């Protein structure tokens, strides 16, 4: 919409026809809500980013909305910078470069490459030990792994969390097949019919998934390696969505290709524990808050 407002007269395009997307504003609202619970006007939201961040543009929208709509200042730090500049006060307050941090929003830390040394791990531990709201906390970060998806798909597991049988049945209808690599029959089937499976690592997003003939090669290699190599992946039943012809621009050249459309449902979840209203005598910060910003596609 911004680009069309600037160049639309040259392209004969109408910005009003671009569908609305309030995800960035709503995410900023959720971050601001968590920040506001601490009642510390001088505190900041800290965004954890990669040293050479390439995926920064939607991050800057969040920074803009936090500042303009909620009066909240954001600082951007890498994990190594947090380790060098950060400390936790006796009351649990996180301080980075002499600024109080009440919300930590992770835009890095989801890949092993983000932890090249002990410094990055020390930074993660420091933040987890503080009273700042972590988005996500280490527990919710781990819950998002593929292994947990596989565990939830096992018989009688959903019943631990839900009582309504109709709701359980509806959820199970949405599950694709999920298997660990210690299931020899499924692994054998995937080697014989690799196009019917996806090999997924315990990583964020789908950019690291393995498809097609690469599944067969990867499984044969992992079986030879054994041990921890097998536990780093799960097998999933492959879904075949409808492909549509679309125009793509790459390297300044427009070309047509088959593409798959994806609908992302964004959500925000702020959780307080039962002790929220019982403030510590030494700090204005609430006990144990959790903030999740989700995109389920």
Secondary structure as UniProt FT lines:
FT   HELIX           2..11
FT   HELIX           15..17
FT   HELIX           23..36
FT   TURN            37..38
FT   TURN            41..42
FT   STRAND          44..48
FT   TURN            51..52
FT   HELIX           57..70
FT   STRAND          74..77
FT   HELIX           79..85
FT   STRAND          86..88
FT   TURN            90..91
FT   STRAND          94..96
FT   TURN            97..98
FT   STRAND          99..106
FT   HELIX           112..114
FT   HELIX           118..128
FT   STRAND          133..135
FT   HELIX           138..143
FT   HELIX           146..152
FT   TURN            155..157
FT   HELIX           158..160
FT   HELIX           165..174
FT   STRAND          178..180
FT   TURN            181..182
FT   HELIX           184..192
FT   HELIX           194..196
FT   STRAND          197..201
FT   TURN            207..208
FT   HELIX           213..225
FT   HELIX           228..231
FT   STRAND          233..237
FT   STRAND          243..250
FT   TURN            251..252
FT   STRAND          253..260
FT   STRAND          265..272
FT   TURN            274..277
FT   TURN            281..282
FT   STRAND          289..296
//
